Amino acid sequence: MNLSRRRCIGLAANSLAVLALGNGLATFGCERSSPSPTPTETKTDTKTEPAAAAEAPPIKIGILHSLSGTMAISETILKDFMLMQVKELNDKGGLLGRKIEPVVVDPASNWPLFAEKARDLLTREKVSAVFGCWTSVSRKSVLPVFEELNGLLFYPLEYEGEEQSKNIFYGGSVPQNKAIPAVEYLMSEKGGGVKRFVLEGTDYVYPRTSNLIIRGFLKSKGVADEDIRENYTPFGFSDWQTEVAAIKRFGTAGKHTAVISTINGDANVPFYKELGNQAVRATEIPVIAFSVGEEELKGVDTKPLVGHLAGWSYFESVDTPENKIFIDKWHAYIKDDKAVTNDPMESAYLLFNMWSQAVTKAGSPDVEAIKTAMIGQTVMSPAGYKAVMNPNHHISKPVMIGEVRADGQFKIVYHSDPITPEPWSPYVKADQSKVSAN
């Protein structure tokens, strides 16, 4: 159909008016509000300036430590230390041009909750790695989650061994490169020639399995069953009068007696207080602890405990240039010159730096790439030794034995060279056919 010239002019005029009105509205809108942010500008960290549109997304890591409940006494410091390490790395530019974004969760000393939090970190938060857990029961709770979802856990504690997962890198010692050398020290002339042993632990997998291995070792050295006393108490146990009295009676049989303690968490505070109350002296019945360090002793009067022992791979009192830097950085970050450092912090330091180096080497935080790149990573420990990640996902570490000092620090009385770890113990029958890759 043909249109008249006048009608065409009218239509054109109407079109121009609509366009003008649209432009006016658009201009009016811009004056009232700024453009919506691009996805890369929307950040959950309000402390940082909005990122440029071209900035790469952050590398997210999970921090899975109990900040409440019975284990908070030990684990809270690890959360703080991990945040310090993240800040230090971000101040240097991060990794691969990307910032590190920590996601902190509190499993509240609740072992099933550890598994729930781990699953959430991997599926909802999409973290590249998780640094966390303290007790073996928490690690055992999350292990199936990490294996199912192919995540990576960096575990900073010494533990009972009897495990080797492709999805966990272990930063602490196992009985073969901690508990067994420590017991050998007690049996030596320098360690007092101990003949009788109390195996005192919290009632869960780490103490029970460790003591199974220690008992097997003691029997291989000719120690009779009647010279071994084994006792377990619940998490958070506080009524130690009866048990400490029983330890004293066991030590009156005419043989030099020692206590090997795998008590964990805040139960250590009343335990050590009761040792002091009942005058259990280190010269008579020494206690060597595998889960007590500088942090746990902060709430205890250590003067009656002088001479009792702890076994670790690091003590704050280690005299090395590396350790002075380590301590100074921690004091500056936490703004407290009296804040202590301890062995699990050293393990967390080794693991985080090995992971950072592995990300750089692989050119990616991808799980499979990191599994490969982690093997053979080396980091100089604050204790002055070169830590090496072995193919079995365990670190070669020394054994140190320290005596409690009146100021709550430790005097180092024994120090070995780094020992290659073997998680499968020859003192467990089921392990005798197992060989660990090293």
Residue pairs with C-beta under 8 A, 6 or more apart in sequence:
3 11
37 50
38 53
40 51
40 52
40 53
40 54
40 55
40 57
41 50
41 51
41 53
43 50
43 51
44 101
45 101
48 99
56 96
56 97
56 98
57 98
58 94
58 98
58 99
58 100
58 101
59 94
59 95
59 96
59 98
59 99
59 100
59 101
59 128
59 359
59 365
60 100
60 101
60 102
60 103
60 125
60 126
60 127
60 128
61 86
61 100
61 101
61 102
61 103
61 127
61 128
61 129
61 130
61 131
62 102
62 103
62 105
62 118
62 121
62 122
62 125
62 127
62 129
62 130
62 131
62 132
63 79
63 82
63 83
63 102
63 103
63 104
63 105
63 130
63 131
63 132
64 105
64 107
64 114
64 117
64 118
64 121
64 130
64 131
64 132
64 133
64 142
64 153
65 75
65 76
65 78
65 79
65 82
65 106
65 107
65 132
65 133
65 134
66 72
66 75
66 76
66 106
66 107
66 108
66 109
66 134
66 138
67 75
67 76
67 79
67 106
67 108
68 106
68 108
68 109
69 108
69 109
69 110
70 109
70 235
70 236
70 265
70 266
70 267
71 109
71 134
71 135
71 138
71 235
71 264
71 265
71 266
72 109
72 266
73 265
73 266
73 269
73 295
73 296
73 299
74 134
74 264
74 265
74 291
74 295
74 296
74 344
75 134
77 295
77 342
77 344
77 345
78 132
78 134
78 156
78 344
78 345
78 348
79 104
80 333
80 334
81 330
81 345
81 348
81 349
82 102
82 131
82 348
82 352
83 102
83 104
84 329
84 330
84 333
84 334
85 348
85 349
85 352
85 353
86 100
86 102
87 333
88 329
89 95
89 100
89 356
90 99
90 100
94 100
95 356
95 359
95 360
95 365
96 359
96 360
96 363
96 364
96 365
103 121
103 125
103 127
105 117
105 120
105 121
106 117
107 113
107 114
107 116
107 117
107 138
109 235
109 265
111 135
111 137
111 138
111 141
112 141
114 133
114 138
114 141
114 142
115 141
115 142
115 144
115 145
118 130
118 142
118 145
118 146
118 151
118 153
119 145
119 149
121 127
121 130
121 151
122 130
122 145
122 146
122 149
122 151
123 149
127 151
128 152
128 365
128 366
128 367
128 370
129 151
129 152
129 153
129 154
129 355
129 365
129 370
130 146
130 151
130 152
130 153
130 154
131 153
131 154
131 156
131 348
131 351
131 352
132 153
132 154
132 155
133 139
133 142
133 153
133 155
133 157
134 157
134 264
134 344
135 157
135 204
135 206
135 264
135 265
136 157
136 159
136 160
136 204
136 205
136 206
136 209
137 204
137 205
137 206
139 153
139 155
139 157
139 159
139 168
140 205
142 153
143 153
143 163
143 165
143 167
143 168
145 151
146 152
146 153
146 165
146 167
146 168
147 165
147 166
147 167
150 167
150 367
150 368
151 167
151 367
152 167
152 168
152 169
152 367
152 370
152 371
153 167
153 168
153 169
154 168
154 169
154 171
154 348
154 351
154 352
154 355
155 168
155 169
155 170
155 171
155 172
155 351
156 171
156 172
156 344
156 345
156 347
156 348
156 351
157 171
157 172
157 344
157 347
158 172
158 173
158 174
158 178
158 290
158 312
158 313
158 343
158 347
159 170
159 172
159 174
159 206
160 174
160 175
160 205
160 206
160 209
160 210
160 213
161 174
161 175
161 176
161 209
161 213
161 422
161 423
161 424
161 425
162 209
162 423
162 424
162 425
162 428
162 431
163 423
164 392
164 393
164 394
164 423
164 424
164 436
165 393
166 371
166 393
168 393
169 351
169 354
169 355
169 374
169 389
169 393
170 393
170 394
170 395
170 421
170 423
171 347
171 348
171 350
171 351
171 395
172 178
172 313
172 343
172 344
172 347
172 395
172 397
173 313
173 397
173 399
173 421
174 394
174 421
174 422
174 423
174 425
175 210
175 213
175 214
175 425
176 419
176 421
176 422
176 423
176 425
177 396
177 397
177 399
177 419
177 420
177 421
177 422
178 290
178 311
178 312
178 313
178 397
178 399
179 210
179 213
179 214
179 260
179 290
179 311
180 213
180 214
180 217
181 399
181 416
181 419
182 260
182 288
182 290
182 311
182 399
182 401
183 197
183 214
183 217
183 218
183 260
185 191
185 401
185 414
186 192
186 194
186 258
186 260
186 286
186 288
187 193
187 194
187 195
187 221
190 413
190 414
191 414
192 256
192 258
192 286
193 256
194 256
194 257
194 258
194 286
195 223
195 227
195 255
195 256
195 257
196 227
196 228
196 229
196 250
196 251
196 253
196 255
196 256
196 257
196 258
197 214
197 218
197 223
197 227
197 228
197 229
197 257
197 258
197 259
197 260
198 229
198 230
198 231
198 247
198 250
198 251
198 257
198 258
198 259
198 260
198 285
199 207
199 211
199 214
199 215
199 228
199 229
199 230
199 231
199 260
199 262
200 231
200 243
200 247
200 259
200 260
200 261
200 262
200 263
201 207
201 208
201 210
201 211
201 231
201 232
201 233
201 261
201 262
201 263
202 232
202 233
202 234
202 235
202 237
202 262
202 263
202 264
202 265
202 267
203 232
203 233
203 234
203 235
204 235
204 264
206 262
206 264
207 232
207 262
207 263
207 264
208 232
210 262
210 290
211 230
211 260
211 262
212 427
212 428
213 425
213 427
213 428
214 260
215 228
215 230
215 427
216 425
216 427
216 428
217 427
218 228
219 225
220 427
227 253
227 255
229 246
229 247
229 250
231 243
231 246
233 243
233 263
233 267
235 264
235 265
235 267
236 265
236 266
236 267
237 267
237 270
237 271
238 267
238 270
239 270
240 270
240 271
240 273
240 274
241 274
241 278
244 271
244 274
244 275
244 277
244 278
244 280
245 278
247 259
247 280
247 285
248 278
248 280
248 285
250 257
251 257
251 284
251 285
257 285
258 285
258 286
258 287
258 288
259 285
259 286
259 287
259 288
260 288
260 290
261 268
261 271
261 287
261 288
261 289
261 290
261 291
261 292
262 289
262 290
262 291
263 271
263 289
263 291
263 292
264 291
268 289
268 291
268 292
268 296
269 296
269 299
269 300
272 292
272 297
272 300
272 305
273 300
273 301
275 287
275 304
275 305
275 308
276 300
276 301
276 303
276 304
276 305
279 304
280 287
281 307
282 305
282 306
282 307
282 308
282 309
282 403
282 404
283 307
286 307
286 308
286 309
287 308
287 309
288 308
288 309
288 310
288 311
288 401
289 308
289 309
289 310
289 311
290 310
290 311
290 312
292 310
293 310
293 312
293 315
293 340
293 342
293 343
293 344
294 315
294 316
294 340
294 341
294 342
294 408
294 409
294 410
295 340
295 342
297 305
297 404
297 408
298 340
298 408
300 408
302 404
302 405
302 406
302 407
302 408
303 406
305 404
306 403
306 404
306 405
306 406
307 403
307 404
308 403
308 404
309 401
309 402
309 403
309 404
309 413
310 401
310 402
310 404
310 410
311 399
311 400
311 401
311 402
312 342
312 343
312 400
312 402
313 343
313 346
313 347
313 381
313 383
313 397
313 398
313 399
313 400
314 341
314 342
314 343
314 346
314 347
314 381
314 382
314 383
314 400
315 342
315 343
315 383
315 400
315 402
315 409
315 410
315 412
316 323
316 327
316 340
316 341
316 342
316 409
316 410
317 402
317 405
317 409
317 410
317 411
317 412
318 382
318 383
318 384
318 400
318 412
320 382
320 383
320 384
322 380
322 381
322 382
322 383
322 384
323 382
323 383
323 384
325 382
326 341
326 346
326 349
326 382
327 341
327 382
330 339
330 341
330 345
331 337
331 339
340 408
341 382
346 381
346 382
346 383
347 395
349 379
349 381
349 382
350 379
350 381
350 387
350 395
353 379
354 374
354 377
354 379
354 387
354 389
355 370
355 374
357 373
357 377
357 379
358 370
358 373
358 374
358 377
359 365
359 370
359 373
361 373
362 369
362 370
362 372
362 373
363 369
364 370
374 389
374 393
375 389
375 390
375 391
376 388
376 389
377 388
377 389
378 386
378 387
378 388
378 389
379 386
379 387
380 386
380 387
381 387
383 398
383 400
385 397
385 398
385 417
385 418
386 418
387 395
387 396
387 397
387 418
388 395
388 396
388 418
389 395
390 396
390 420
390 421
390 437
390 438
391 437
391 438
392 421
392 422
392 423
392 436
392 437
392 438
394 421
394 423
395 421
396 418
396 419
396 420
396 421
397 418
397 419
397 421
398 415
398 416
398 417
398 418
398 419
399 414
399 415
399 416
399 419
400 412
400 414
400 415
400 416
401 412
401 413
401 414
401 415
402 410
402 411
402 412
402 413
403 410
403 411
403 413
404 410
405 411
420 438
421 438
422 436
422 438
423 436
424 431
424 434
424 435
424 436
425 431
426 432
